[in-house]
Amino acid sequence: MKIKEIMQRIRERQIPCVNEHCDIREVVEVAVRFPHSRLVYVVDEQRRLLGAITIGALLRFLYPYHYEAKIHSRDILRRLTVKKAADLMSHGNVKASPEESVDTILKRMAKTGVKELAVVDDEGHILADITVIDLLAHSDPA
């Protein structure tokens, strides 16, 4: 089964995206509107994927005092300089193509430890948000 087949089954689901220039308040609003997701994707004006903000990164930014033992010194400087979504996003995105097989994406997810990823076209435009639950629900495990 291909990822594009999973996309057809979840096509009604909106994708949690923000523009790279939006402020952190807007990132929080989008995260709250999409409880199925643990990511907020950051896109440019043409809706090309630039990065993603994890819920964990958002929580560490907003509530650093709850994460003191886990915060690296570079995160302190980051906290002082973050003003917009692009400042908080991670750039190492794990993504999929609609033409890839579910098995290939499951292997990629297992290797990287991600549970959710963006599906993008050849130009990097975000098309869908796929979770490991979507893959399990719509694939044949045999």
C-alpha positions as CSV (number, residue, x, y, z in Angstrom):
1,M,0.0,0.0,0.0
2,K,1.2,3.5,-0.8
3,I,1.1,6.6,1.3
4,K,-1.2,8.3,-1.2
5,E,-3.8,5.6,-0.4
6,I,-3.6,6.5,3.3
7,M,-4.0,10.2,2.3
8,Q,-7.2,9.5,0.5
9,R,-8.6,7.9,3.7
10,I,-7.8,10.8,5.9
11,R,-8.3,13.6,3.3
12,E,-10.8,15.4,5.5
13,R,-8.2,16.0,8.2
14,Q,-6.7,19.4,8.2
15,I,-2.9,19.9,8.6
16,P,-1.5,21.8,11.7
17,C,0.5,24.5,9.9
18,V,1.7,28.0,10.7
19,N,3.6,30.5,8.6
20,E,7.3,30.9,9.5
21,H,6.7,34.5,10.6
22,C,3.8,33.9,13.0
23,D,4.4,34.4,16.7
24,I,4.5,31.7,19.4
25,R,0.9,32.5,20.5
26,E,-0.3,31.5,17.1
27,V,1.7,28.3,17.3
28,V,-0.1,27.4,20.6
29,E,-3.5,28.2,19.1
30,V,-2.8,25.8,16.2
31,A,-1.5,23.1,18.5
32,V,-4.7,23.3,20.6
33,R,-6.9,23.2,17.5
34,F,-5.3,19.9,16.3
35,P,-5.3,17.5,19.3
36,H,-4.5,14.5,17.0
37,S,-1.1,16.0,16.3
38,R,2.1,16.3,18.3
39,L,3.6,18.6,15.7
40,V,2.9,22.0,14.2
41,Y,4.4,22.3,10.8
42,V,6.1,25.5,9.8
43,V,5.7,26.5,6.1
44,D,6.6,29.4,3.8
45,E,4.2,31.5,1.8
46,Q,3.9,28.8,-0.9
47,R,3.1,26.2,1.8
48,R,6.5,24.5,1.4
49,L,7.6,22.6,4.5
50,L,10.4,24.5,6.3
51,G,10.4,22.7,9.7
52,A,8.3,21.5,12.6
53,I,7.7,22.4,16.2
54,T,7.1,19.5,18.5
55,I,4.7,19.8,21.4
56,G,7.7,19.0,23.6
57,A,9.8,21.9,22.3
58,L,6.8,24.2,22.7
59,L,6.3,23.1,26.3
60,R,10.0,23.5,27.1
61,F,9.9,27.0,25.6
62,L,6.8,28.1,27.4
63,Y,7.4,26.3,30.8
64,P,11.2,26.0,31.1
65,Y,11.0,25.8,34.9
66,H,9.3,22.4,34.6
67,Y,12.2,21.1,32.6
68,E,15.3,22.6,34.3
69,A,17.2,19.3,34.5
70,K,16.6,18.7,30.8
71,I,17.4,22.1,29.4
72,H,20.8,22.5,27.8
73,S,22.6,25.8,28.2
74,R,22.1,26.6,24.5
75,D,18.4,26.4,25.1
76,I,18.6,29.4,27.5
77,L,20.0,31.6,24.7
78,R,17.4,30.2,22.3
79,R,14.6,31.1,24.8
80,L,15.8,34.7,24.8
81,T,15.9,35.0,21.0
82,V,12.7,33.1,20.0
83,K,10.1,35.5,18.6
84,K,8.4,33.6,15.8
85,A,7.7,30.0,14.6
86,A,10.9,29.8,12.5
87,D,13.0,30.5,15.6
88,L,11.6,27.5,17.5
89,M,11.2,24.9,14.7
90,S,13.5,22.0,14.1
91,H,14.9,21.7,10.5
92,G,15.6,18.0,10.4
93,N,12.3,16.9,9.1
94,V,11.4,13.3,8.6
95,K,9.0,13.3,5.7
96,A,7.3,11.1,3.1
97,S,6.3,11.1,-0.5
98,P,2.8,10.0,-1.6
99,E,4.5,7.4,-3.8
100,E,6.4,5.7,-1.0
101,S,5.1,2.5,0.5
102,V,3.6,2.3,4.0
103,D,6.3,-0.3,4.9
104,T,9.1,2.1,3.9
105,I,7.6,4.9,6.0
106,L,7.1,2.6,9.0
107,K,10.8,1.6,8.7
108,R,11.8,5.3,8.6
109,M,9.6,6.1,11.6
110,A,11.1,3.2,13.5
111,K,14.7,4.2,12.6
112,T,14.2,7.9,13.6
113,G,11.7,7.4,16.5
114,V,9.1,9.8,15.0
115,K,5.4,8.9,15.3
116,E,4.2,11.5,12.9
117,L,5.4,13.1,9.7
118,A,4.5,15.4,6.8
119,V,3.8,14.1,3.3
120,V,5.3,16.5,0.7
121,D,5.3,16.7,-3.0
122,D,8.4,17.0,-5.2
123,E,8.6,20.8,-4.5
124,G,8.3,20.4,-0.8
125,H,4.6,21.5,-0.5
126,I,2.9,19.9,2.5
127,L,0.1,17.6,1.4
128,A,-0.8,15.6,4.5
129,D,0.1,14.8,8.1
130,I,0.4,11.1,8.7
131,T,0.7,9.4,12.1
132,V,1.8,5.9,13.0
133,I,-1.8,5.3,14.1
134,D,-3.0,6.2,10.5
135,L,-0.5,3.7,9.1
136,L,-1.5,1.0,11.5
137,A,-5.3,1.6,11.0
138,H,-5.1,1.5,7.2
139,S,-2.5,-1.1,6.4
140,D,-2.4,-4.8,6.4
141,P,0.1,-6.0,9.1
142,A,0.4,-9.5,7.6
